[in-house]
Amino acid sequence: MSAMLLNLIIQIVGGAIGGNVAGGAAKNIDLGAVGNTIAGAIGGGVGGQILGMLIPMLSNAATTPDIGSIIGQVAGGGVAGAVLTAIVGAIKNRAAA
């Protein structure tokens, strides 16, 4: 498996977790379990890739067995997933009102 694909998988999983945490923490942006997971996974994948371009240390998490860079991938994906879930939830609630 290529290093880039492994990094993307780590970011997507972190984003899905972050989306569910954000949806559970703030009920006004909750999209449901499936919606939080999908929005979080997309946000984690895209946001993690952008962070990897901006912070080169994070882009080689899969090529070196450095636990710090893997934690950085999970954290970056989780935060990006939570942010996208919050944005989508806010837009959904705004449109419903």
FENHUZI-V863626 format. One record per run of one state. SS is the DSSP state (~ for helix, > for strand, _ for the rest). FROM is the first residue (numbers start at 1). TO is the last residue. Records with the same first field share a line. If there is no record, write none. Layout:
SS=FROM-TO + FROM-TO
//
This chain:
_=1-2 + 26-26 + 30-31 + 55-55 + 60-66 + 97-97
~=3-25 + 27-29 + 32-54 + 56-59 + 67-96
//
